[in-house]
Amino acid sequence: MRLQQKIVPCLWFDEQAEEAAAFYTVIFPNSRITQVTRYGEAGFEFHGKAPGTAMTVAFELDGQAFTALNGGPVFRFNEAVSLQVMCATQTEVDHYWVRLGEGGAPEAQQCGWLRDRYGLSWQVVPEVLLELLAAPDQAAVQRATEAMLRMKKLDIAGLQQAFAGE
């Protein structure tokens, strides 16, 4: 079987790969778990996982392929890598903000960033923000940037009002 996607992000979990993939595939449309491989007897001295434990979980989020690996507690997620969810409407922003944040970090982070219950960082970004920040009117860009820096969950109307100087 040949994958259609050349680059597939691999997310390292301690032992929650299957649970996380199931969580994510419920949140995003056009999503599914495509394959689960399981640890066997071989290599137990290295991985310490009981035979039958999920080793890798291949899944798709809105058609984007990912792999989740139960690799043990050696590595943890941090904000150096995050996944961006580009949203066309405030309804989408609200949906992903609430769903991805369920059971996550006690407090959302700044500028549309949040950490989910597994420690993975997400940026829930309205597409219009990219347009506002790339506009030629630097005073308007500055106002939009200042508004964004004061927000946790990004608010499209608030960003547009700040951009317009209202």
Backbone as a ProteinNet text record, in pm:
[ID]
protein_1_A
[PRIMARY]
MRLQQKIVPCLWFDEQAEEAAAFYTVIFPNSRITQVTRYGEAGFEFHGKAPGTAMTVAFELDGQAFTALNGGPVFRFNEAVSLQVMCATQTEVDHYWVRLGEGGAPEAQQCGWLRDRYGLSWQVVPEVLLELLAAPDQAAVQRATEAMLRMKKLDIAGLQQAFAGE
[TERTIARY]
84.2	0	88.5	68.2	146.2	64.2	125.3	59.4	55.2	-52.1	-64.8	10.2	34.9	97.6	242.6	335.4	477.4	526.7	480.6	525	408.6	431.1	327.4	380.5	320	365.3	345	443.7	435.8	434.1	331.9	313	348.3	442.1	492.4	410.9	348.6	273	340.8	311	357.9	283.2	153.5	72	-71	-93.2	-228	-253.2	-171	-182.4	-320.6	-371.1	-501	-613.2	-607.2	-707.5	-703.8	-585.6	-572.2	-624.3	-587.8	-635.1	-787.8	-847.1	-993.9	-1053.1	-991	-1036	-1031.5	-919.6	-902.6	-996.3	-1016.3	-1098.8	-1246.5	-1289.1	-1427.5	-1444.1	-1339.7	-1346.5	-1346.9	-1267.4	-1250.8	-1335.6	-1397.7	-1471.4	-1373.3	-1425.8	-1344.7	-1223.2	-1245	-1136.1	-1164.4	-1054.9	-1071.6	-939.2	-948.3	-831.4	-818.4	-700	-681.4	-607.5	-527.7	-453.6	-397.7	-395.1	-330.8	-235	-108.4	-13.2	8.5	42	52.7	189.4	234.8	359.7	342.4	449.2	453.7	557.3	605.1	706.8	842.8	873.4	1005.3	1030	1148	1189.2	1137.5	1074.1	1018.3	1122.9	1247.7	1354	1382	1340.6	1360.2	1236.6	1120.5	998.9	918.1	927.8	857.4	706.9	653.8	508.9	458.5	346.6	286.1	244.3	261.8	215	66.2	33.2	-104.7	-131.4	-39.7	-52.5	-32.7	-112.3	-95.5	45.6	112.3	243.7	226.8	163.3	136.7	-10.4	-61.3	-197.9	-190.2	-226.9	-233.3	-374.3	-382.8	-514.6	-510.7	-627.7	-641.2	-729.4	-689	-769.8	-802.1	-927.3	-974.3	-888.6	-857.8	-781.3	-630.4	-578.4	-433.8	-388.8	-290.5	-240.9	-150.6	-164.7	-81.2	-49.9	55	84.1	97.9	38.6	57.2	137.4	238.7	328.1	323.4	303.4	317.7	464	543.3	687.1	737.8	648.4	692.4	708.7	748.8	752.4	877.8	961.9	1091.1	1074.2	981.3	963.1	824.4	814.9	687.9	668.5	541.9	511.3	548	584.3	598.1	557	553.9	503.9	596.5	714.1	804	742.6	649.5	575.6	427.3	349.5	204.7	136.3	9.5	-70.8	-166.3	-170.1	-259.4	-389.4	-499.3	-630.3	-679.8	-684.8	-727.6	-880.6	-943.4	-1088.8	-1145.6	-1251.5	-1314.6	-1411.5	-1467.4	-1570	-1544.5	-1614	-1605.9	-1666.4	-1767.7	-1828	-1724.2	-1641.6	-1534.1	-1432.2	-1391.8	-1297.2	-1351.8	-1477.9	-1539.8	-1543.9	-1583	-1592.2	-1458.1	-1353.1	-1222.6	-1162.3	-1186.1	-1134.5	-1192.3	-1322.8	-1390.2	-1352.9	-1364	-1342.6	-1197	-1102.1	-962	-919.7	-982.2	-947.4	-1012	-1103.8	-1171.5	-1070	-1065.8	-975.4	-829.2	-802.7	-665.1	-604.4	-509.9	-439.7	-541.6	-518	-616	-646.9	-554.6	-577.8	-526.1	-606.2	-565.4	-446	-371.9	-255.9	-295.3	-203.4	-225.1	-234.1	-302.9	-303.1	-358.6	-460.1	-522.6	-457.1	-361.5	-293.6	-364.4	-370.7	-418.7	-346.3	-345.6	-283.4	-394.6	-398.4	-504.5	-471.1	-559.3	-544.1	-420.9	-361.9	-242.3	-114.4	-129.4	-14.8	23.2	-49	-20	-73.4	8.2	-30.9	-96.7	-203.4	-279.9	-291.3	-296	-326.7	-457.5	-560	-689.9	-695	-680.6	-654.6	-763	-828.3	-919.4	-837.7	-879	-806.7	-793.8	-894.6	-892	-774	-726.9	-613.4	-491	-467.8	-352.5	-365.2	-485.9	-509.3	-486.2	-537.2	-520.9	-374.4	-298.4	-157.5	-68.4	-119	-41.1	-84.6	-175.3	-226.7	-118.3	-128	-26.7	-36.3	-151.9	-171	-107.8	13.9	88.2	25.1	-42.5	-111.6	-225.7	-299.3	-408.2	-354.2	-243.3	-179.3	-137.8	-81.3	-38.5	-157.3	-269	-389.1	-441	-444.3	-490.5	-396.2	-266.6	-167.7	-184.4	-201	-221.4	-347.7	-454.4	-578.8	-555.6	-486.8	-459	-379	-281.9	-196.9	-273.1	-387.1	-469	-569.5	-581.4	-681.6	-620.1	-702.8	-667.9	-734.1	-865.3	-936.9	-953.4	-917.3	-924.1	-1068.6	-1099.9	-1233.7	-1226.6	-1288.9	-1279.3	-1333.3	-1449.1	-1508.2	-1416.9	-1360.6	-1269.7	-1143.9	-1090.2	-971.9	-1003.9	-1119	-1157.8	-1186	-1247.4	-1275	-1145.3	-1051.6	-923.2	-851.6	-852.4	-790.4	-850.6	-984.1	-1053.9	-1040.5	-984.1	-967.7	-1093.2	-1181.4	-1308	-1293.3
-118.6	0	124.7	212.5	336.3	450.9	526.1	642.8	754.9	830.1	944	1065.5	1067.6	1181.4	1145.7	1224.5	1195	1218.4	1324.5	1358.2	1336.3	1251	1216.5	1247.6	1343.6	1372.2	1250.7	1224.1	1115.8	1179.8	1149.6	1205.8	1099.2	1129.7	1035.1	1049.2	941	935	834.6	844	743.8	613.9	613.7	495.2	531.5	653.3	699.3	714.6	654.6	676.1	639.8	525.2	480.1	569.8	602.9	691.2	830	884.1	1017.1	1018.3	917.7	911.2	904.9	827.9	819.9	955.6	1025.2	1158.4	1256.7	1262.3	1357.6	1328.1	1199.9	1166.6	1198.5	1212.9	1253.8	1404.6	1480.5	1626.7	1679.9	1619.7	1670.2	1590.4	1659	1586.7	1510.8	1413.4	1339.4	1277.9	1216.8	1162.2	1017.3	941.5	799.4	739.2	631.3	549.2	449.9	441.2	354.9	224.5	223.1	101.1	111.4	-2.5	-11.4	-129.3	-105	-214.7	-232.8	-355.1	-385.9	-445.4	-417.7	-475.3	-625.5	-697.7	-841.5	-869	-989.9	-1029.3	-965.8	-951.4	-902.2	-760.1	-738.7	-605.1	-558.8	-646.5	-605.6	-538.5	-586.6	-528.3	-383	-339.1	-200.6	-114.2	-164.2	-81.9	-106.1	-221.1	-249.8	-256.1	-267.4	-269.7	-413.4	-437.9	-570.9	-609.7	-735.3	-780.2	-746.5	-697.1	-657.9	-510.1	-440.4	-295.2	-228	-125.9	-53.1	2.9	-20.7	36.5	164.1	151.9	270	271.5	392.3	412.1	508.4	460.2	547.2	604.5	736.8	799.6	922.2	967.6	1086.5	1187.1	1313.8	1424.5	1512.3	1515.8	1589.1	1556.2	1428.7	1381.5	1386.9	1452	1463.2	1340.9	1268	1148.4	1183.5	1105.7	1115.5	975	964.1	841.7	877.5	796.4	810.3	688.4	710.8	605.6	599.1	480.8	459.7	426.6	529.2	511.1	514.9	538.2	545	688.9	706.6	839.9	921.4	876.8	942.4	1084.9	1106	1237.4	1291.1	1421.4	1490.5	1598.6	1630.3	1741.1	1872.5	1971.3	2108.1	2202.6	2329.7	2429.3	2454.7	2392.5	2411.1	2356.7	2262.6	2209.4	2214.5	2269.5	2274.6	2246.1	2212.5	2190.1	2306.7	2365.7	2478	2426.5	2477.8	2449.5	2580.3	2586.9	2708	2707	2815.1	2820.7	2933.9	2904.2	3003.4	3093.1	3043.7	3118.9	3114.9	3204.1	3202.7	3074.6	3022.3	2895.7	2784	2780.7	2680.8	2704.2	2828.9	2861.7	2811.4	2843.4	2804.1	2652	2583.1	2436.9	2374	2408.2	2345.4	2387.3	2510.6	2559	2477.6	2459.8	2386.8	2239	2176.7	2032.1	1993	2062.8	2027.5	2056.7	2154.9	2191.3	2106.4	2017	1932.6	1849	1870.4	1794	1832.4	1946.5	1988.4	2067.7	2151.5	2236.2	2320.4	2349	2422.2	2561.4	2617.9	2751.5	2757	2814.7	2829.3	2922.7	2907.4	2991.9	3112.3	3198.9	3325	3305.2	3397.5	3409.5	3287.8	3224.2	3111.9	2977.4	2970.9	2844.7	2777.4	2645.8	2568.6	2435.7	2375.1	2244.1	2144.8	2032.9	1935.4	1843.2	1751.9	1661.8	1573	1559.8	1478	1561.5	1693.5	1782.7	1839.4	1800.2	1848.9	1991.1	2078.7	2218.5	2236.6	2316.2	2348.4	2499.3	2548.8	2689.2	2692	2748	2759.2	2899.7	2907.7	3034.4	3066.9	3182.8	3224.1	3265.4	3216.9	3247.2	3397.5	3473.3	3617.7	3683.8	3624.4	3682	3694	3593.4	3598	3713.7	3738.2	3850.5	3983.2	3995.1	4119.9	4150.3	4048.9	4070.2	4092.3	4060.8	4081.8	4206.7	4284.4	4404	4510.9	4596.7	4701.7	4815	4833.7	4940.4	4897.4	4942.2	4898.1	4941.5	5054.8	5097.4	5001.4	4959.1	4863.6	4727.7	4686.7	4560.1	4565.2	4676.2	4692.2	4680	4743.7	4735.7	4591.4	4522.8	4383.6	4294.9	4319.6	4242.2	4264.6	4388.2	4418.8	4352	4351.9	4286	4135.9	4075.8	3932.3	3895.1	3976.7	3948	3951.6	4017.9	4023.2	3908	3831	3724	3588.3	3501.9	3359.6	3293.7	3268.8	3222.7	3343.4	3327.7	3440.5	3469.9	3597.9	3647	3726.7	3674.1	3735.4	3878.5	3898.9	4033.8	4130.9	4088.9	4176	4210.3	4113	4138.3	4235.9	4216.2	4305.2	4446.5	4457.6	4590.4	4661.5	4591	4652.4	4694.9	4610.4	4642.1	4770.6	4782.7	4899.7	5023.1	5007.3	5122.1	5154.6	5058.9	5081.8	5048.7
0	0	0	-92.5	-102.7	-45.3	44.8	101.2	-0.9	-1.2	-90.5	-36	90.7	156.5	187.3	139.8	155.9	299.4	362	497.5	593.3	693.4	790	930	1000.1	1136.9	1228.2	1311.1	1410.1	1548.5	1623.9	1758.4	1862	1948.5	2049.3	2178.2	2217.8	2342.8	2435	2561.9	2656.4	2627.4	2654.1	2626.1	2586.9	2540.7	2507.3	2357.3	2271.9	2127.1	2073.6	2112.1	2060.9	2112.6	2239.2	2299.9	2235.3	2214.3	2154.6	2011	1932	1793.4	1790	1878.8	1884.9	1923	2017.2	2059.4	1942.8	1873.6	1764.1	1646.9	1614.6	1497.9	1519.4	1641.9	1669	1648.1	1670.1	1665	1521.8	1434.9	1298.6	1200.2	1102	998.9	908.9	833.6	737.4	806.2	921.7	1002.9	1037.8	1053	1084.9	1129.3	1203.1	1235.1	1121.4	1063.5	947.1	978.3	1084.4	1117.1	1258.3	1326.5	1458.1	1452.7	1487.8	1503.3	1653.2	1691.1	1833.5	1866.3	1988.7	2036	2054	2022.3	2048	2155.3	2158.6	2256.9	2225.1	2096.5	2055.1	2105.3	2157.3	2198.7	2332.7	2410.4	2539.7	2627.2	2620.2	2703.3	2666.9	2548.2	2505.9	2531.4	2493.3	2501.6	2628.3	2689.6	2814	2802.1	2682	2661.6	2657.7	2720.6	2721.9	2580.1	2544	2412.8	2395.1	2276.4	2247.9	2266.6	2335.9	2352.8	2217.6	2191.1	2064.4	2055.9	1942.7	1918	1835.8	1718.5	1637.1	1597.1	1580.3	1534.1	1417.1	1299.2	1181.8	1177.2	1158	1154	1064.9	1027	943.3	1014.4	1008	1057.8	938.1	901.5	783.8	661.6	645.8	531.4	547.1	650.4	676.4	756.3	706.1	774.1	891.8	998.5	1117.8	1165.6	1244.9	1317.2	1464	1549.5	1694.3	1740.1	1820.3	1867.4	2019.2	2072.1	2216.7	2242	2267.1	2280.9	2423.1	2519.2	2658	2705.1	2831.3	2892.6	2864	2771.7	2747.7	2696.4	2602.4	2541.4	2569.9	2583.9	2609.5	2504.9	2478	2388.2	2455.8	2374.6	2423.7	2311.7	2341.1	2246.5	2127.3	2125.7	2011.7	1883.2	1896.4	1782.1	1817	1726.1	1745.9	1613.2	1621.4	1501.8	1487.3	1368	1342	1281.3	1332.7	1275.7	1217.1	1084.9	1015.9	1006	1052.1	1062.9	978.6	904.6	818	894.4	1004.2	1076.8	1227	1298.7	1445.3	1500.5	1434.5	1478	1476.7	1372.5	1367.1	1477.5	1496.7	1603.9	1737	1764.9	1891.6	1905.7	1798.3	1800.9	1836.5	1760.9	1783.7	1916.6	1956.8	2084.8	2200.2	2197.9	2306	2302.9	2185.9	2176.2	2203.9	2144.6	2167.5	2310.9	2372.5	2509.1	2616.5	2579.2	2678.6	2755.5	2885.4	2969.3	2954.1	2891.4	2864.3	2976.7	2939.3	3035.6	3111.3	3237.5	3316.3	3261.4	3190.3	3136.3	2993.6	2906.6	2766.9	2758.8	2651.8	2630.6	2546.4	2523	2453	2301.9	2234.5	2087.4	2015	2070.8	2002.6	2027.1	2118.8	2150	2266.5	2260	2374	2376.9	2491.9	2508.3	2539.6	2467.8	2490.1	2606.7	2633.9	2749.4	2741	2622.9	2604.9	2604.5	2616.7	2619.4	2483.7	2377.1	2243.3	2227.4	2171.3	2151.1	2015.1	2016	1896.1	1886.4	1765	1739.6	1660.5	1719.9	1653.8	1594.3	1461.7	1393.7	1291.4	1305.4	1198.7	1075.8	959.9	835.3	812.4	854.3	831.6	904.5	1011.8	1084.6	994	911.6	821.1	722.8	676.7	585.2	656.1	778	853.2	879.3	918.9	954.1	832.3	713.1	590.7	514.2	571.2	503	492.3	392.4	374.9	478.3	540.4	639.2	772	798.7	916.3	1048.6	1050.8	1173	1203.8	1102.5	1121.5	1164	1103.6	1140.7	1287.4	1329.4	1468.9	1564.6	1529	1614.4	1623	1510.5	1509.8	1591.1	1578.1	1653.5	1803.1	1843.4	1985.6	2038.6	1958.7	2000.9	2015.7	1919	1923.3	2047.7	2083	2198.2	2330.6	2332.8	2454.2	2461.1	2355.1	2348.7	2380.5	2434.2	2443.1	2323.5	2329.1	2210.2	2119.1	1993.1	1900.3	1859.9	1858.1	1826.6	1696.6	1592.3	1460.3	1461.6	1520.7	1523.3	1595.7	1708.1	1783.9	1705.3	1633.1	1550.2	1437.3	1373.3	1263.6	1313.2	1430.1	1486.6	1519.8	1579.9	1611.7	1484.1	1384	1256	1197.6	1207.7	1151	1238.4	1359.2	1448.5	1526.9	1539.8	1613.4	1759.9
[MASK]
++++++++++++++++++++++++++++++++++++++++++++++++++++++++++++++++++++++++++++++++++++++++++++++++++++++++++++++++++++++++++++++++++++++++++++++++++++++++++++++++++++++

